[in-house]
Amino acid sequence: MKPREIVTRAIEFRKPERLPVSGYSGEISDVTGVGRRDIKPPEAQDVPNMDQWLCLWGHTDMPNMGQVKGHPLEDLSDMKDFPWPDGNDPRRYENMPGQIDEIKNDPNRRDKFVSSGIFMILWERMHSLHGFENSMMDLMDNTPEINKLADRILQYDIEVVRNTHKYCGDNIQAINFSEDWGTEEDLQISPELWRKFFFPRYKKLFDVIHECGYYVWMHSCGKINKAIPGLIEAGCDVINMQQPRTNGIKEIGQQFAGKICFLSLCDIQKTLPEGDRKQIEKEAEELLYNWGTPEGGFILGDYGDHRAIGAKPEDKQFMLDTFRRIDPYKNGWKM
């Protein structure tokens, strides 16, 4: 099987011949990506830490993506004059066909599963624009303004998905995105509020992604267990969870194995930073046999920057080697 078919079969529970791998550099990964341009408005052009939404990012010496420190829509009455990013701007997509051609002409990538991403798809973008506390308060009050903010962000996302299909067609297979929902103990909001406010918006977006022929591939950190049923119902195909010990490996497997494809790895806050080889081996086997099924449903992921999670490169390599050695799809499923 080619890498694209292996990943597809894992997502669709159609018995991949080996464990799919995503996120690693070079030939190891079965997945590659196609990006698009962010178009900054004039007021952000000369501000290096300001993104296309006018969010100002702060950074420390710690090697990570940073954190939004400047929220341009703290007052939602400013929305009427806000320079919203235009998801229909053709400049965003003009380099995508060329990237597709490069993949097709590269013997090491032409058979890989191809995805394209959107950063901060809804909730994360809401509180980066409006501020976390402001967003929480407005959600509780269900203000017209917080609904308008969410719908305007969703409009941009849908524009991006439809234009990605316009420029890339079936040359990509998935739309991936980030949306952190969990604390170390639970969802950031009540499951009832999550379902009332966010579920219908995710359903609308996921339907568009599926209409374009793409899989929905979502990353979310923390203990998001109570959101998973809603994500499955909304149409999420792949859920990228990187803190399995926080989620509960057996708990998640008992509830959701076979209902959604998991992309995961040994816990990035506990197992990998600790570097205990026996724990890495134990956790790899537990993940494969609790979150995967004999038909598929598991993809091995990676956390790209070992420094950001305090892990040693050699421990990450040991983890990769361990998953590939155990690989129940290649070696036979233990019943």
C-alpha positions, 0 to 999 in steps of 0.5 A, a space after each residue: 500500500 502507498 502511504 496515502 492509502 495506509 492513512 486513508 484506511 486507518 481513518 476509515 477503519 479498513 485495515 491498513 497494512 501497517 501503522 500510519 505515521 504523521 508529523 515526522 520529517 523526511 520519508 518517515 511520515 506518511 503525511 505531507 502538507 500544503 500551506 497558504 499565505 496569510 495576508 496582513 492588513 496594512 496596519 499589521 505589515 510592519 509589526 513582526 509579532 502581529 498576525 493577520 487578525 491584528 493579534 499581537 503575540 508575545 514570546 519568551 526564551 522558551 522555544 514555543 509558538 508564544 501567546 497572544 498578548 494584544 487582543 484587538 477586539 477587547 471591545 466587540 463594538 469595534 467589530 464594525 470597523 475591523 479589517 477582517 481577513 478575507 478568505 476569498 482573497 486569491 493571493 492566499 491560494 496562488 502558491 498552492 497549485 505550485 506546491 501540489 506540483 512539487 509534491 507530484 514531482 517528488 518521488 518521496 512525497 507524491 504518494 503521501 496523504 496531503 493535508 492543509 491547515 487552518 490555525 486557531 479555527 474558532 474558540 482559540 481565535 475568539 479568545 485571541 481576538 476578544 480576550 479569554 475572560 471577556 469571551 468567557 463572560 460573553 459566552 455565559 451571557 450569550 450576547 449577540 456580539 459574541 455570536 456575531 464574532 463566532 459567526 464571522 470567524 466561521 465565515 472566514 473558515 468556510 471561505 478558506 475551505 471552499 477556496 482550498 478546494 477550488 485551487 487544490 481539488 482532490 489533490 489534498 485529502 484533509 483539512 487540519 486545524 488546532 482548537 485546544 479545549 481542555 484544561 488538565 482536569 476538564 473542558 474549559 466550559 460546561 459540556 452543555 454550553 459547548 454543545 449549545 454554542 459550538 456544536 452547531 458551528 462545528 457541524 456547519 464547518 465540518 459539513 463543508 469540509 466533507 462536501 469538498 471531499 476532505 477529512 476533518 483532522 482536529 488537534 485539541 490538547 487537555 482533558 477534552 473527553 466530554 467534547 469527543 461525543 459532540 465532535 464525533 457527531 459533528 463529523 470529526 474524522 481524526 482527533 489529535 490528542 497529545 496528552 493521553 495520560 491526562 485523557 485516560 488511555 483505557 477510559 478513552 478506548 472503552 468509550 470511543 475506540 472504533 468511533 473516531 480515528 486517533 492521532 497520538 503519541 506518548 504523553 508530551 507532558 509526562 512520559 516523553 519529558 521523563 524519558 523512562 524507556 519502560 514507560 514509553 514501551 508500556 504506553 505505546 502498547 496501551 495506546 495501540 491496543 486501547 485507542 486502535 482497533 484491528 480494523 484501524 483507527 490509530 495514527 502515530 503522531 509527533 510533537 515537532 520541537 523536543 525542546 518545547 516539551 523538555 524531551 530528548 531527541 533520543 527518547 523521541 526516536 526510541 518512542 518512534 522505534 517502539 511504536 513501529 516495532 510493536 505495530 499490530 497492523 504489520 505484526 498481527 493483532 493480539 486478541 
